[in-house]
């Protein structure tokens, strides 16, 4: 088994599908934030959300490291 077989799929991975999001059905139903959007549009949204989440996590880690140094 290689590392590539053990990797976690994220919206940044080519094999990612919009439906992989566990909230896909709720968000695409009428009144959901993705209602009326194509899966391609949803993937672009998911990528941006994923990047933002990673950015926030990195800042939290930096804040924790700064707190440890004090």
Secondary structure, 3 states (H helix, E strand, C coil): CCHHHHCCCCCCCCCCCHHHCCCHHHHHCCCCCCCCCCHHHHHHHHHHHHHHHHHHHHHHHHHHHHHHHC
